Every structure is written in structure tokens, then in C-alpha cells.
Amino acid sequence: MFYLSSVMTLIYAIANRKSLSFKSEEIILALTFFLLGASQLIWSYRFPADPEQVYMADIGYPRSGTYLIIGALVMLFLPPLLRKIPVQHKVIIGYAMVIGFLFLTLYALHYHFFISAGRLRIKNSATLSAYLYTMYSLLTLYTLFCLKIKYRRYIIGGVILASLWIIILTETRSALLLYPAILCCCLLSHYRRLKKEVLGICFISLLAGIVIIRSTFPALEGRLTETVSEIADYQHDNNTSLGSRLSMWHTGIEEIIMHPGGVSTQQRVDIISQLMHEKEKGNPEGLRNIVYHLHNDLIDTISLQGVVGGIVLLTLYIAMIIYIQRKAVVKAATALIAAPVILFGLSDTLFIHDRFIIMFISILAIFTALSSAAKQPH
């Protein structure tokens, strides 16, 4: 479907090439997509995988790089094409997003209760499932804020409650903390004259959430409690989920200083394994995870692709924020669209997953389609 829609966009763009006009933020965003994709592909050619030992990055980054380059073309030609579509037709997007959200939520619940017990995983790891679902949920909320749909307030309330339920089932701490924080920021931004009332609502909701988690989801309560103890006990016991991340970030930065031009995946594993034993007490959990990635987009990118790759990724973040701010229909767009991409990337590696790249491009495409669909609601 991604390839088909991309090809159709390019064919239609070529057919209407004489009437297309591009804005600066569209060109810059597309260029950063292309450069990051090129960085990933160039790295894979500079450091080909060892056939006897293929790591996640050896497979993930070449595929993601290809998707990013395709996405660059889509994000270049899609905005001027959408400007040619009558605004009233875009209201369909609102209904499509709500129906899509309902389908995804029901599928997630079916998967959890009838297919796989324990932490909710939707054909991915629990964390990636939570990230992708959170991003889709926030895009659905943005869509509802942009378009005047009947019973909009009730639908927004239903989306928020359903999203919190699914995120709780994934037991992903970063998503559970980030999702309510973004919603509070959006409310404070939208209702500036009612800050006290909004803060009161947020506080009451927080207390209600704590009560519900403690009484209904003891496993998640345990994970949230462990977060504090894992950080506090890091110096004495780093063999934990958060402890392994801190160890990987520390040794990853050390490896970057040693090899700013980038290394192969095998070289990184060897270097960081040695640093783990020298400086992180041979962190077992960290050693187990370094064969996948370093749980931070920027550190993972620079450690393999070099400083240039890191600069390109940072430039992509900046270009995305500028693009969103210039095309936003509601003021909370940056928090709803850009914040998850950047903040989730602080504690995990997203740009190594092709499914994330497809979701990322799709979200920006839908956001672009909505940019001229409605005025900011009052």
C-alpha cells in the first residue's frame, strides 16, 4: 500500500508538473528525508554486513533508508498536489481517521485477549506497538481538532480513554508518561485563559489514573515503581531495563568520541562490549541489548553513521518542527505531531524500524492534507 500510494503520487505529480509550486519548508523537509535515507544507505555500503553475523542495524537501516528516500519524494510532491484538491473533500479524512482508530483499537484488544497474553504486542515489540499506537492516536486527536465533526467532544473523550487503555496494556512507561503530558500541554495551550481550571482537571485525572492503575493493573504499577528504584540504584545495580539504557548511552558516547566517522555494527558491538566491561561492570542487560540498538535515535545514528549522520537527523527534527508550525491548523500541532517522534527517540531507536518510517511519513502526509482543510476551532 505504501509503495502503491507513493507511485500514484509521483505519477500524478509528473502529469501535473507544470502547475506545481513548492514552498521552502516543503523542499527543506524533503531534502532532510533524502539526506537521512542516503546516510543510512551509504553506511550500509561502507560497512556491509558479515554474512556469518547479521545484526538488526544491518537489515533495518538499509530498508529504512530506502523508505526515507521514497518518503522524500512523497513529501516534496504531495503538498502542492493537495493544494489542488477542494477543501470540502478533505472532511472525509476526519471520518476515515476515526474509523481507522476504532479498527486499530478493536484489533489491539482482540490481539491481547484472544491471541497473546501478557504485555500487548501488535505484531511488534510492546514498546514499538505503544509508540505507533500513541502517534496514531495523537494524529486522530489533531484531526478531530481541525475538522467540525458531529459529537466531536464525545469522540475526543472516547479516543483519549481508549488510547490510555491500550497504552496501559502495553505497559510501556515512556508512552504512558508522555501521552497524558502532551494532552495537558495541548489543553493549556488551547485554553490559556482557564489555566487554573485546566491544571485542576489534569491533577484530578492524574489522581484517578493512579487509583485505576493501582487497583486494576498491578503489573504496570510494579514497572512504574521500578523506574524510580532503577535510577536510584544505578551506581550499585545497573543490570536493569533503565540501567542497561544508561550503560548503552554512556558507552555509546564513548564509542562516538573514539570513532566520529562511524563504524560497522560488528565493530560497535566489540567496542561497546569492551567498554561495558571496563566502565559499566559488565552490565549483562546492556550486553544483551547492544546487538539490537542503543535505545536512542541520535546516539545510535552517530555511533554507526558518524557525526554527519547525527547532524542530518537533528536537521530533520528542526525541519519537521518548522514544517508543522507553518502548516498547523491548531496551535497544539507541534506537541501532537512532532513531540512523540523526538521524545520517544530519546529512550528508544525508531529510525531503524521501517514500520515507524511508514507511520511517520503517513502522519506527515495526513497532517499536510489537513493543513488547509479547516480553520482553528474556537
Residue pairs with C-beta under 8 A, 6 or more apart in sequence:
2 67
2 70
2 358
2 361
2 362
3 70
5 74
6 70
6 71
6 73
6 74
9 73
9 74
9 77
9 78
9 81
10 73
10 74
10 77
12 81
13 20
13 77
13 80
13 81
16 81
16 84
19 84
20 77
20 80
20 81
21 80
21 83
22 76
22 79
22 80
23 79
23 326
25 319
25 322
25 323
25 326
25 327
26 75
26 76
26 79
26 80
26 323
27 76
28 319
28 322
28 323
29 75
29 316
29 319
29 320
29 322
29 323
29 364
30 72
30 73
30 75
30 76
31 72
31 319
32 312
32 315
32 316
32 319
32 320
33 68
33 69
33 71
33 72
33 75
33 316
34 68
34 69
34 72
35 312
35 315
35 316
36 65
36 68
36 309
36 312
36 313
36 316
36 351
37 64
37 65
37 66
37 67
37 68
37 69
37 71
37 72
38 65
38 69
39 65
39 301
39 305
39 308
39 309
39 312
40 61
40 62
40 64
40 65
40 68
40 305
40 309
40 351
41 61
41 62
41 65
41 66
41 69
42 305
43 61
43 262
43 304
43 305
43 306
43 309
44 58
44 61
44 62
44 65
46 262
47 262
47 263
47 264
47 265
47 267
47 304
49 55
49 58
49 59
49 265
50 266
53 266
55 265
55 266
55 269
55 291
55 292
56 291
56 292
56 293
56 352
57 265
57 293
57 300
57 304
57 352
58 265
60 293
60 352
60 353
60 354
61 304
61 352
63 354
64 351
64 352
64 353
64 354
64 356
64 357
67 354
67 357
67 358
67 361
68 357
71 357
71 360
71 361
74 361
74 365
75 361
75 364
75 365
75 368
78 365
78 368
79 368
79 371
82 368
82 369
82 371
82 372
83 372
85 369
87 372
87 373
87 374
90 147
90 369
90 370
90 372
90 373
91 147
91 149
91 373
93 143
93 147
93 366
93 369
93 370
93 373
94 143
94 144
94 146
94 147
94 149
95 149
97 139
97 140
97 143
97 144
97 366
98 140
98 143
98 144
98 149
98 155
98 159
100 136
100 140
101 136
101 137
101 140
101 159
101 162
104 133
104 136
105 162
105 163
105 166
107 122
108 120
108 122
108 129
108 133
108 166
108 169
109 166
111 120
111 121
111 122
112 120
112 169
119 126
119 169
119 170
119 171
120 126
120 129
120 130
120 166
120 169
120 170
120 171
121 129
121 170
122 129
122 132
122 133
123 129
124 132
124 353
124 355
126 170
126 171
126 172
127 170
127 172
127 174
127 175
127 348
128 348
128 353
128 355
128 356
129 170
129 172
130 166
130 167
130 170
130 172
130 174
130 175
130 176
131 172
131 175
131 340
131 344
131 348
131 350
131 356
132 355
132 356
132 359
133 163
133 166
133 167
133 170
133 175
134 163
134 167
134 175
134 178
134 179
134 340
134 344
135 340
135 341
135 359
135 360
135 363
136 359
136 363
137 159
137 163
137 179
138 179
138 182
138 336
138 337
138 340
139 336
139 337
139 363
139 366
139 367
140 159
141 156
141 159
141 160
141 186
141 336
142 330
142 332
142 333
142 336
142 337
142 367
142 370
143 366
143 370
144 152
144 155
144 156
144 159
145 156
145 329
145 330
145 332
145 377
146 329
146 330
146 370
146 373
146 374
146 377
147 370
147 373
147 374
148 374
148 377
149 155
160 183
163 179
164 176
164 179
164 180
164 209
167 175
167 176
167 179
168 176
168 213
168 217
168 220
171 217
171 219
171 220
171 223
173 223
173 224
173 227
174 343
174 344
174 347
174 348
175 344
176 220
176 224
178 339
178 340
178 343
178 344
180 202
180 205
180 206
180 209
182 335
182 336
182 339
182 340
184 198
184 202
185 332
185 335
186 332
186 335
186 336
187 198
187 201
187 202
188 195
188 198
188 199
189 331
189 332
189 335
190 330
190 331
190 332
191 197
191 198
213 220
213 221
213 224
214 221
226 240
226 241
227 242
230 240
230 241
230 242
230 243
231 242
233 240
233 243
234 240
234 242
234 243
234 246
237 243
238 244
238 246
238 247
238 280
238 281
238 283
238 285
238 286
239 283
239 284
239 285
240 285
241 285
243 283
243 285
243 286
244 283
244 285
244 286
244 288
244 289
244 295
245 295
245 296
245 347
247 276
247 280
247 283
247 285
247 286
248 272
248 286
248 289
248 290
248 294
248 295
248 296
248 299
249 294
249 295
249 296
249 299
250 279
250 280
251 272
251 275
251 276
251 279
251 280
251 286
252 272
252 294
252 296
252 299
252 300
252 303
253 299
254 275
254 279
255 263
255 268
255 271
255 272
255 275
255 303
256 299
256 302
256 303
256 307
258 271
259 267
259 271
259 303
259 306
260 302
260 306
260 307
261 306
261 307
262 302
262 303
262 304
262 305
262 306
262 309
263 271
263 303
263 304
264 304
265 304
268 290
268 303
268 304
269 290
269 291
272 290
272 294
273 287
273 290
276 282
276 283
276 286
276 287
276 290
280 286
289 295
293 300
293 349
293 352
294 300
294 303
294 349
295 347
295 348
295 349
296 345
296 346
296 347
296 348
296 349
297 313
297 345
297 346
297 348
297 349
297 350
297 351
298 310
298 313
298 314
298 345
300 349
300 352
301 309
301 310
301 313
301 351
302 309
302 310
313 351
317 338
317 341
317 342
320 338
320 341
320 364
321 334
321 338
323 364
324 333
324 334
324 337
324 338
324 367
325 333
325 334
327 333
327 367
327 368
327 371
328 334
328 371
329 370
329 371
329 373
329 374
329 375
329 376
330 376
330 377
331 376
333 367
337 363
337 364
337 367
341 350
341 360
344 350
345 351
350 356
350 360
351 357
